[in-house]
Amino acid sequence: MSDTETPAAPAPEVVEKKLSSSDEADLTKYKTAADIVHQVTKQLIELCVEGAKVIDLCIEGDKLVEKGTGSVYNKAVKGVRVTKGVAFPTSISVNNTVAHFSPLASDPQASQALAKGDVVKIQLGAHIDGFAAISGETIVVGANAENPVTGRKADVLKAAYTAAEAAMRTLKVGNKNWSITEVVGRTAAAWACKPVEGMLSCQQTQNVIDGKKRIILNPSEAQKRDFESATFAEGEVYGIDVLISSGEDGKARLEESRTTIFQRDSSVTYQLKMKNSRAVFSEVQKKAGSFPFNIRTLEDEKRSRMGLQEAVQHNLVKPYEVIYTPANTFVAGFHFTIALLPGGPSLITHPPIWYKSDLVKTEKELEDEELKALLARNLRESKKKAKKAKKAEGGEVAMEE
């Protein structure tokens, strides 16, 4: 060991990495899809009034997404048309319905209409060339600044909104999926609420919205044991689904609602035996590709239901089941699509349209100082702050807690 002290190396200059031209093009497609979803959600919120039928809202949402995607990227690339359309069918889930409610005209619940005070979760998605932007938010029918949301409805709304804000600030390169599980649970607890058990958020890539890296909310003991850990990396895109229940344990169950939203599982291969099953599966591939679809988009509902049975049985197609928390509980949800870019996390979808602090009045407040500090941070660190942090650390990156 030398007696002379080696002078400290100068802190390296902070150089912001830039996206490649192909990554820029992909991000533009994500953002274009997100703009369409934003405009459609805006129109649906205006239509979510007392007496509006849920089925009409779902049909209108899908129609508007198709219209929006139909007006962009119409120039063929090297002779090939750009695929685009619905990335997740419009679902309108009310009160204790967790998600995926989008009835058919033949369903017993097709007559369901919105009532004043209903807690309504709107979710939908669009894609351009397989790059999907999916968004979801919660509103309360008839609420306004003069007549704000109060009680347990306000608690669950504030909990879900704040948990979504905490989740997006925790989704950073190098962090693990369990960090999101933990921060969402901790945030919800401030309003005596629980994340809905077993709800998943997934990594996204082109034509894939349910990638290998996943995040689970409020896992059961068995799920904790079996669920795979994952580390977030630069260049990844995630669809984050934060669903919070006012119930004491966040458990949900199936009821009588029929499943109407399905998705082909491209990782499974099986030769269907029945002619009708093969015909229906072929129609699904042609119309929806690898994205979720509603049965109403298929030609013949009765024939399609029968044909899908064999495909579901052999895991070629997976159902998005409609589940419910107990009666007299409420579920609020926010879904956002986010990219981990070289310069930091970047929201692809737009912030919620309806939610404002003067519309939601709760007696409970967040007291956890660590969570308060997290929520006070910007989603992306400014270049100046990043440079200062680098110099302070002598060029070393501080370890995330």
C-alpha positions as CSV (number, residue, x, y, z in Angstrom):
1,M,0.0,0.0,0.0
2,S,1.4,3.4,-1.0
3,D,2.1,6.2,1.5
4,T,1.0,8.8,-1.0
5,E,-2.7,9.4,-1.3
6,T,-4.2,9.0,-4.8
7,P,-6.1,12.1,-5.7
8,A,-9.9,11.6,-6.2
9,A,-11.0,11.2,-9.8
10,P,-13.1,14.1,-11.1
11,A,-16.8,13.4,-11.2
12,P,-17.8,12.3,-14.7
13,E,-20.0,14.6,-16.7
14,V,-23.7,13.6,-16.7
15,V,-24.5,12.7,-20.3
16,E,-28.1,12.1,-21.0
17,K,-28.7,9.1,-23.2
18,K,-30.9,9.5,-26.2
19,L,-33.4,7.1,-27.8
20,S,-32.5,5.5,-31.1
21,S,-34.7,6.6,-34.1
22,S,-36.5,3.3,-34.0
23,D,-37.2,3.7,-30.3
24,E,-38.4,7.2,-30.9
25,A,-40.8,5.9,-33.6
26,D,-42.2,3.3,-31.3
27,L,-42.6,5.8,-28.5
28,T,-44.5,8.1,-30.9
29,K,-46.9,5.2,-31.6
30,Y,-47.4,4.6,-27.9
31,K,-48.1,8.3,-27.4
32,T,-50.5,8.5,-30.4
33,A,-52.5,5.6,-29.0
34,A,-52.5,7.3,-25.6
35,D,-53.8,10.6,-27.1
36,I,-56.7,8.6,-28.6
37,V,-57.5,6.9,-25.3
38,H,-57.4,10.2,-23.5
39,Q,-60.0,11.8,-25.9
40,V,-62.3,8.7,-25.8
41,T,-62.1,8.6,-22.0
42,K,-63.0,12.3,-21.9
43,Q,-66.1,11.7,-24.0
44,L,-67.1,8.7,-21.9
45,I,-66.8,10.7,-18.7
46,E,-69.2,13.3,-20.1
47,L,-71.6,10.4,-21.0
48,C,-71.5,8.8,-17.5
49,V,-74.6,10.5,-16.1
50,E,-77.5,9.2,-14.1
51,G,-79.6,6.8,-16.3
52,A,-76.8,6.0,-18.8
53,K,-76.7,2.3,-19.8
54,V,-73.4,0.6,-19.2
55,I,-73.7,-1.4,-22.4
56,D,-74.2,1.7,-24.4
57,L,-71.1,3.3,-22.9
58,C,-69.0,0.2,-23.6
59,I,-70.1,0.1,-27.2
60,E,-69.5,3.8,-27.7
61,G,-66.0,3.6,-26.2
62,D,-64.9,0.8,-28.6
63,K,-66.5,2.6,-31.5
64,L,-64.6,5.9,-30.7
65,V,-61.3,4.0,-30.3
66,E,-61.8,2.4,-33.7
67,K,-62.6,5.8,-35.2
68,G,-59.6,7.4,-33.6
69,T,-57.1,4.7,-34.6
70,G,-58.7,4.6,-38.1
71,S,-57.7,8.3,-38.7
72,V,-53.9,7.8,-38.1
73,Y,-51.0,5.8,-39.6
74,N,-52.9,5.0,-42.8
75,K,-49.8,5.0,-45.1
76,A,-48.5,1.5,-45.8
77,V,-44.9,0.9,-44.7
78,K,-43.0,-1.1,-47.4
79,G,-46.4,-2.2,-48.8
80,V,-47.7,-3.4,-45.4
81,R,-50.6,-1.7,-43.6
82,V,-50.0,-0.7,-40.0
83,T,-52.2,-2.7,-37.6
84,K,-54.2,-0.6,-35.1
85,G,-57.4,-0.6,-33.1
86,V,-58.7,-1.7,-29.7
87,A,-55.9,-2.9,-27.3
88,F,-58.4,-3.4,-24.4
89,P,-62.2,-3.3,-24.8
90,T,-64.0,-0.6,-23.0
91,S,-65.2,-1.8,-19.6
92,I,-67.4,0.1,-17.2
93,S,-67.3,-1.5,-13.7
94,V,-69.6,-0.1,-11.1
95,N,-69.2,0.0,-7.2
96,N,-68.0,-3.4,-6.0
97,T,-67.4,-4.8,-9.5
98,V,-63.6,-5.0,-9.7
99,A,-63.0,-4.9,-13.5
100,H,-63.8,-6.2,-17.0
101,F,-67.5,-5.6,-17.0
102,S,-68.7,-5.1,-20.6
103,P,-72.0,-6.8,-21.1
104,L,-73.6,-8.1,-24.3
105,A,-77.2,-7.3,-25.4
106,S,-78.2,-10.9,-24.5
107,D,-76.8,-10.8,-21.0
108,P,-79.2,-10.4,-18.0
109,Q,-77.2,-7.4,-16.8
110,A,-77.4,-5.6,-20.2
111,S,-80.1,-3.3,-18.7
112,Q,-77.8,-2.0,-15.9
113,A,-77.8,1.8,-15.8
114,L,-75.8,4.3,-13.8
115,A,-77.2,5.9,-10.7
116,K,-76.3,9.0,-8.8
117,G,-73.4,8.3,-6.4
118,D,-72.1,5.2,-8.3
119,V,-68.4,4.6,-8.2
120,V,-67.5,4.0,-11.9
121,K,-64.3,2.6,-13.2
122,I,-63.6,3.3,-16.9
123,Q,-60.9,1.3,-18.6
124,L,-60.0,1.0,-22.3
125,G,-56.9,0.8,-24.6
126,A,-55.8,1.5,-28.1
127,H,-52.8,0.4,-30.1
128,I,-50.8,1.5,-33.1
129,D,-48.7,-1.2,-34.8
130,G,-49.0,-3.3,-31.6
131,F,-47.8,-0.5,-29.2
132,A,-50.6,-0.3,-26.7
133,A,-51.7,2.5,-24.4
134,I,-54.2,1.3,-21.8
135,S,-55.7,3.7,-19.3
136,G,-58.3,3.6,-16.5
137,E,-59.7,6.0,-14.0
138,T,-62.6,6.2,-11.5
139,I,-65.4,8.8,-11.3
140,V,-68.4,9.2,-9.1
141,V,-71.7,9.9,-10.9
142,G,-73.2,13.3,-10.1
143,A,-70.3,14.5,-7.8
144,N,-69.1,18.0,-8.1
145,A,-67.4,20.7,-6.0
146,E,-70.7,21.6,-4.3
147,N,-71.6,17.9,-3.8
148,P,-68.2,16.2,-3.3
149,V,-67.6,12.5,-2.6
150,T,-67.5,11.7,1.1
151,G,-67.3,8.6,3.4
152,R,-65.9,5.3,2.3
153,K,-66.3,6.2,-1.4
154,A,-64.0,9.2,-0.8
155,D,-61.5,7.0,1.2
156,V,-61.2,4.4,-1.5
157,L,-60.9,7.0,-4.3
158,K,-58.2,8.9,-2.4
159,A,-56.4,5.7,-1.6
160,A,-56.4,4.4,-5.2
161,Y,-55.3,7.8,-6.6
162,T,-52.5,8.2,-4.1
163,A,-51.4,4.6,-4.4
164,A,-51.1,5.0,-8.2
165,E,-49.0,8.1,-7.7
166,A,-46.7,6.2,-5.3
167,A,-46.5,3.3,-7.7
168,M,-45.3,5.3,-10.6
169,R,-42.6,7.0,-8.5
170,T,-41.4,3.6,-7.3
171,L,-41.2,2.1,-10.8
172,K,-37.6,2.9,-11.4
173,V,-34.7,1.1,-13.1
174,G,-33.1,-1.2,-10.5
175,N,-36.1,-1.5,-8.2
176,K,-37.9,-4.8,-7.8
177,N,-41.6,-5.7,-8.5
178,W,-42.2,-6.3,-4.8
179,S,-41.4,-2.6,-4.0
180,I,-44.6,-1.7,-5.9
181,T,-46.6,-4.4,-4.1
182,E,-45.4,-2.9,-0.8
183,V,-45.8,0.8,-1.5
184,V,-49.4,0.3,-2.9
185,G,-50.4,-1.7,0.2
186,R,-48.9,0.8,2.6
187,T,-50.6,3.7,0.8
188,A,-54.0,2.1,0.8
189,A,-53.8,1.4,4.5
190,A,-53.7,5.1,5.3
191,W,-57.3,5.2,4.3
192,A,-58.2,1.8,5.9
193,C,-58.4,0.2,2.4
194,K,-56.8,-2.8,0.8
195,P,-55.5,-3.6,-2.7
196,V,-57.7,-6.1,-4.4
197,E,-56.1,-9.5,-3.9
198,G,-54.0,-11.0,-6.7
199,M,-54.4,-8.2,-9.2
200,L,-51.6,-8.1,-11.8
201,S,-49.7,-5.4,-13.7
202,C,-47.5,-6.5,-16.5
203,Q,-44.6,-5.5,-18.7
204,Q,-45.6,-4.6,-22.3
205,T,-43.8,-5.0,-25.6
206,Q,-45.0,-4.8,-29.2
207,N,-48.2,-6.9,-29.5
208,V,-47.9,-8.0,-25.8
209,I,-49.7,-6.5,-22.9
210,D,-49.1,-9.4,-20.5
211,G,-45.3,-9.8,-20.6
212,K,-43.1,-11.9,-18.3
213,K,-42.2,-9.3,-15.7
214,R,-45.2,-8.8,-13.5
215,I,-46.3,-7.0,-10.3
216,I,-48.9,-8.5,-7.9
217,L,-51.1,-6.6,-5.4
218,N,-52.1,-7.9,-2.0
219,P,-50.9,-11.5,-2.7
220,S,-52.1,-14.5,-0.8
221,E,-49.6,-16.6,1.1
222,A,-49.4,-19.1,-1.8
223,Q,-49.0,-16.3,-4.3
224,K,-46.1,-14.8,-2.2
225,R,-44.3,-18.2,-2.4
226,D,-44.8,-18.8,-6.1
227,F,-44.6,-15.3,-7.6
228,E,-41.4,-14.6,-9.5
229,S,-39.3,-11.6,-8.5
230,A,-38.3,-9.2,-11.3
231,T,-36.0,-6.1,-11.6
232,F,-37.1,-3.2,-13.7
233,A,-34.7,-2.3,-16.5
234,E,-34.2,0.7,-18.8
235,G,-36.3,0.6,-22.0
236,E,-39.1,-1.4,-20.5
237,V,-42.8,-0.4,-20.7
238,Y,-45.4,-1.4,-18.1
239,G,-49.2,-1.3,-17.7
240,I,-49.8,-0.6,-14.0
241,D,-53.2,-1.5,-12.7
242,V,-54.0,-0.2,-9.2
243,L,-57.3,-1.5,-7.8
244,I,-58.2,-0.7,-4.2
245,S,-61.2,-2.0,-2.2
246,S,-62.9,-0.4,0.8
247,G,-63.3,-3.9,2.2
248,E,-61.1,-5.1,5.0
249,D,-59.2,-7.9,3.2
250,G,-59.4,-7.0,-0.5
251,K,-60.8,-10.4,-1.4
252,A,-63.0,-10.7,-4.5
253,R,-65.0,-13.6,-6.0
254,L,-66.9,-14.6,-9.1
255,E,-70.7,-14.0,-9.3
256,E,-73.2,-14.5,-12.0
257,S,-71.8,-12.1,-14.6
258,R,-70.8,-13.8,-17.8
259,T,-67.3,-13.3,-19.1
260,T,-67.3,-11.3,-22.4
261,I,-63.6,-10.2,-22.7
262,F,-61.1,-12.8,-23.8
263,Q,-57.5,-12.9,-25.2
264,R,-55.6,-15.3,-27.3
265,D,-52.5,-16.7,-25.6
266,S,-49.8,-16.7,-28.2
267,S,-47.5,-18.9,-26.1
268,V,-49.8,-21.9,-26.3
269,T,-50.3,-24.1,-29.3
270,Y,-53.0,-26.7,-29.7
271,Q,-54.9,-28.2,-32.6
272,L,-58.6,-27.5,-32.0
273,K,-60.8,-30.6,-32.8
274,M,-64.1,-28.9,-33.5
275,K,-64.7,-27.2,-36.8
276,N,-66.7,-24.4,-35.2
277,S,-63.9,-23.8,-32.6
278,R,-61.3,-23.5,-35.4
279,A,-63.5,-21.1,-37.3
280,V,-64.1,-18.9,-34.3
281,F,-60.4,-19.0,-33.3
282,S,-59.4,-18.0,-36.8
283,E,-61.8,-15.0,-36.6
284,V,-60.3,-14.0,-33.3
285,Q,-56.8,-14.0,-34.7
286,K,-57.9,-12.0,-37.7
287,K,-59.9,-9.4,-35.8
288,A,-58.0,-9.0,-32.5
289,G,-54.5,-10.5,-33.1
290,S,-52.9,-10.9,-29.7
291,F,-55.0,-8.3,-27.9
292,P,-58.1,-8.8,-25.7
293,F,-61.4,-8.7,-27.5
294,N,-65.1,-8.6,-26.6
295,I,-67.4,-11.3,-28.0
296,R,-69.6,-8.6,-29.4
297,T,-67.0,-7.9,-32.1
298,L,-67.3,-11.5,-33.5
299,E,-69.9,-12.3,-36.1
300,D,-72.2,-14.7,-34.3
301,E,-72.4,-14.4,-30.5
302,K,-73.9,-17.9,-29.8
303,R,-71.5,-19.7,-32.2
304,S,-68.6,-17.7,-30.8
305,R,-69.4,-18.6,-27.2
306,M,-69.5,-22.3,-28.1
307,G,-66.3,-22.1,-30.2
308,L,-64.4,-20.3,-27.5
309,Q,-65.2,-23.1,-24.9
310,E,-62.7,-25.5,-26.4
311,A,-60.1,-22.8,-26.9
312,V,-60.4,-21.7,-23.2
313,Q,-60.4,-25.3,-22.1
314,H,-57.0,-25.8,-23.7
315,N,-55.6,-22.4,-22.7
316,L,-55.4,-21.1,-26.3
317,V,-57.7,-18.2,-25.1
318,K,-57.9,-16.8,-21.6
319,P,-60.9,-15.2,-20.0
320,Y,-61.0,-11.8,-18.3
321,E,-63.4,-12.8,-15.6
322,V,-65.7,-10.3,-13.9
323,I,-65.1,-10.4,-10.1
324,Y,-66.7,-8.7,-7.2
325,T,-65.8,-7.6,-3.7
326,P,-68.5,-8.0,-1.0
327,A,-71.7,-6.1,-1.2
328,N,-71.6,-2.6,0.3
329,T,-67.9,-2.2,-0.5
330,F,-66.5,0.0,-3.3
331,V,-63.5,-0.5,-5.6
332,A,-61.6,2.4,-7.2
333,G,-59.0,1.9,-9.8
334,F,-56.4,3.8,-11.9
335,H,-54.5,2.2,-14.7
336,F,-51.5,3.9,-16.5
337,T,-48.9,2.9,-19.1
338,I,-45.4,4.1,-18.3
339,A,-42.0,3.8,-20.0
340,L,-38.6,3.5,-18.3
341,L,-36.6,5.8,-20.6
342,P,-32.9,6.7,-20.4
343,G,-33.9,10.1,-18.9
344,G,-36.1,8.5,-16.3
345,P,-39.7,7.2,-16.0
346,S,-42.2,8.8,-18.5
347,L,-46.0,8.5,-18.4
348,I,-47.3,7.3,-21.8
349,T,-50.9,7.7,-20.9
350,H,-52.4,11.0,-19.7
351,P,-53.1,11.8,-16.0
352,P,-56.7,11.2,-14.8
353,I,-59.2,13.6,-16.2
354,W,-62.0,13.6,-13.5
355,Y,-60.1,13.3,-10.2
356,K,-59.5,16.6,-8.4
357,S,-58.9,17.1,-4.7
358,D,-62.0,19.4,-4.3
359,L,-64.2,16.5,-5.6
360,V,-63.1,14.0,-2.9
361,K,-63.4,14.9,0.8
362,T,-62.0,12.4,3.2
363,E,-61.4,12.8,7.0
364,K,-58.3,10.5,6.8
365,E,-54.9,11.8,5.7
366,L,-51.5,10.3,4.9
367,E,-49.3,10.4,7.9
368,D,-46.4,8.2,6.7
369,E,-43.4,10.7,6.3
370,E,-41.6,8.3,3.9
371,L,-44.6,8.1,1.6
372,K,-45.1,11.9,1.8
373,A,-41.5,12.4,0.7
374,L,-41.9,9.9,-2.2
375,L,-45.1,11.7,-3.4
376,A,-43.5,15.1,-3.2
377,R,-40.8,14.0,-5.7
378,N,-41.2,14.7,-9.4
379,L,-41.7,11.6,-11.5
380,R,-38.5,12.5,-13.4
381,E,-35.5,14.1,-11.8
382,S,-34.4,17.3,-13.5
383,K,-31.0,17.3,-15.3
384,K,-29.6,19.9,-12.9
385,K,-30.5,17.7,-9.9
386,A,-29.0,14.6,-11.5
387,K,-25.8,16.5,-12.2
388,K,-25.5,17.8,-8.6
389,A,-26.2,14.3,-7.2
390,K,-23.4,12.8,-9.4
391,K,-20.9,15.4,-8.2
392,A,-21.9,15.0,-4.6
393,E,-21.3,11.3,-4.9
394,G,-18.0,11.7,-6.7
395,G,-19.4,10.0,-9.7
396,E,-20.9,7.0,-7.8
397,V,-24.6,6.2,-8.1
398,A,-26.4,6.2,-4.7
399,M,-28.1,3.0,-3.8
400,E,-31.9,3.1,-3.8
401,E,-33.5,2.2,-0.5
